[in-house]
Amino acid sequence: MIIHKKGNLFDTWRTPNDVYIHAVSCAGVWGAGVALSFQQEFPKAYIQYRTECNSRNAVDLLGMPGIYRYANAPIIAWLYTGEHPGRQKDINKCIQHTEEAVSILAQYFNKEYVTFHSPRINAGLFRVPWELTEACIARGLEDAKSTAKWIVYTL
């Protein structure tokens, strides 16, 4: 179930059952937009992301989620949806990678009670129409038979 809320993603109450998600490229950089905010808020998650990018081929990362678990704090996840930062040349591939990553992420957390929190992923610097990403998130959750809530924040 996707729920829309007005507000800042980073001003929400954080519990160990909250999963904060954003879309990333395989470049190993969270240098702009919401990714920069994630880097500043969750530096250990960024280090893990950068390590993954530096040690694996982009082809192996696309369509996969990355996950970092802080002790007694929210879980940070990122979805590898684009090979390069910025505007995506092939929106259909970006959507495909997003749906694959959402499905894997939802399956991973199926036995846990979690709430997913995200901005309008892909809609910022990747410039993918939000309606396409929202539909693929719904399909990914459905594919995983997930009952989790996915809260999308807009300012």
C-alpha positions as CSV (number, residue, x, y, z in Angstrom):
1,M,0.0,0.0,0.0
2,I,1.4,3.4,-1.0
3,I,0.5,6.4,1.1
4,H,1.3,10.0,0.2
5,K,2.3,12.5,2.9
6,K,3.4,16.1,2.8
7,G,6.6,16.8,4.7
8,N,10.3,16.2,4.9
9,L,11.3,12.6,4.8
10,F,14.1,13.3,7.3
11,D,11.8,14.9,9.9
12,T,9.8,11.7,10.4
13,W,10.0,9.6,13.5
14,R,12.7,6.9,13.1
15,T,12.4,3.4,14.6
16,P,14.3,0.2,13.9
17,N,11.3,-0.9,11.8
18,D,11.5,2.0,9.4
19,V,13.3,1.6,6.1
20,Y,14.4,4.8,4.4
21,I,14.8,4.3,0.7
22,H,16.2,6.3,-2.3
23,A,17.1,5.5,-5.8
24,V,20.8,5.6,-6.8
25,S,23.1,5.2,-9.7
26,C,26.0,2.7,-9.8
27,A,28.6,5.5,-9.8
28,G,29.4,5.4,-6.1
29,V,28.4,9.0,-5.4
30,W,25.6,10.5,-3.4
31,G,26.5,14.0,-4.3
32,A,23.3,15.9,-5.1
33,G,19.6,16.0,-4.4
34,V,18.1,13.6,-1.8
35,A,21.1,11.3,-2.2
36,L,23.3,14.1,-0.6
37,S,20.9,14.4,2.3
38,F,21.1,10.6,2.8
39,Q,24.9,10.8,2.7
40,Q,24.9,13.5,5.4
41,E,22.2,11.8,7.6
42,F,23.6,8.2,7.2
43,P,27.3,8.3,6.5
44,K,27.9,4.6,7.3
45,A,25.3,3.6,4.8
46,Y,27.0,5.8,2.2
47,I,30.4,4.1,2.9
48,Q,28.8,0.7,2.3
49,Y,27.1,1.9,-0.9
50,R,30.4,3.4,-2.2
51,T,32.2,0.1,-1.4
52,E,29.6,-1.9,-3.3
53,C,29.9,0.4,-6.4
54,N,33.7,0.2,-6.3
55,S,33.8,-3.6,-5.9
56,R,31.1,-4.7,-8.4
57,N,30.2,-4.2,-12.0
58,A,27.2,-1.9,-12.7
59,V,25.5,-4.7,-14.6
60,D,25.5,-6.8,-11.4
61,L,24.1,-3.9,-9.3
62,L,21.2,-2.7,-11.5
63,G,17.9,-3.9,-10.2
64,M,19.3,-4.7,-6.8
65,P,18.7,-3.1,-3.4
66,G,21.5,-2.2,-1.0
67,I,20.7,-2.3,2.7
68,Y,22.5,-0.9,5.8
69,R,21.2,-1.7,9.3
70,Y,22.1,0.7,12.0
71,A,21.8,-0.7,15.6
72,N,18.5,0.4,17.2
73,A,17.9,2.9,14.4
74,P,16.2,2.9,11.0
75,I,17.3,0.7,8.1
76,I,18.7,2.5,5.1
77,A,18.1,1.1,1.7
78,W,19.0,2.2,-1.8
79,L,17.7,0.9,-5.2
80,Y,20.2,0.7,-8.0
81,T,18.0,2.1,-10.8
82,G,20.5,3.8,-13.1
83,E,23.9,3.2,-14.3
84,H,25.0,6.8,-14.3
85,P,24.0,9.8,-12.2
86,G,21.5,12.4,-13.5
87,R,18.9,12.2,-16.2
88,Q,18.3,8.6,-17.3
89,K,18.6,8.0,-21.1
90,D,16.4,5.0,-21.0
91,I,13.4,5.6,-18.7
92,N,12.0,2.1,-19.4
93,K,15.2,0.4,-18.1
94,C,15.2,2.7,-15.0
95,I,11.6,1.6,-14.3
96,Q,12.5,-2.1,-14.9
97,H,15.4,-1.8,-12.5
98,T,13.3,0.0,-9.9
99,E,10.6,-2.7,-10.0
100,E,13.1,-5.5,-9.7
101,A,14.9,-3.8,-6.7
102,V,11.6,-3.1,-5.0
103,S,10.4,-6.7,-5.3
104,I,13.7,-8.0,-3.9
105,L,13.7,-5.5,-1.1
106,A,10.1,-6.3,-0.2
107,Q,10.8,-10.0,-0.2
108,Y,13.8,-9.5,2.0
109,F,11.6,-7.8,4.6
110,N,8.5,-10.0,4.2
111,K,9.0,-11.7,7.6
112,E,9.6,-8.4,9.4
113,Y,7.1,-5.7,10.2
114,V,8.5,-2.7,8.5
115,T,7.3,0.6,7.0
116,F,9.1,1.9,3.9
117,H,9.7,5.6,3.6
118,S,10.9,7.4,0.5
119,P,10.8,10.6,-1.5
120,R,9.4,10.4,-5.0
121,I,12.3,8.2,-6.1
122,N,13.6,8.6,-9.7
123,A,11.5,11.8,-10.1
124,G,14.3,14.2,-9.0
125,L,17.7,14.2,-10.8
126,F,16.8,11.0,-12.7
127,R,13.8,12.8,-14.2
128,V,11.6,9.8,-14.5
129,P,7.8,10.7,-14.4
130,W,6.6,9.9,-10.8
131,E,3.5,8.1,-12.1
132,L,5.7,5.4,-13.8
133,T,7.8,4.9,-10.7
134,E,4.7,4.8,-8.4
135,A,3.1,2.1,-10.5
136,C,6.3,0.0,-10.6
137,I,6.6,0.3,-6.7
138,A,3.1,-1.1,-6.5
139,R,3.9,-3.9,-8.8
140,G,7.1,-4.7,-7.0
141,L,5.3,-4.9,-3.6
142,E,2.6,-7.0,-5.2
143,D,5.1,-9.4,-6.8
144,A,6.7,-9.9,-3.3
145,K,3.2,-10.4,-1.8
146,S,4.2,-7.6,0.7
147,T,1.7,-6.1,3.1
148,A,4.1,-3.3,4.1
149,K,3.2,0.3,3.9
150,W,5.3,2.5,1.6
151,I,5.0,6.2,2.6
152,V,6.1,8.7,-0.1
153,Y,7.0,12.2,1.2
154,T,6.7,15.4,-0.9
155,L,7.6,18.9,0.4
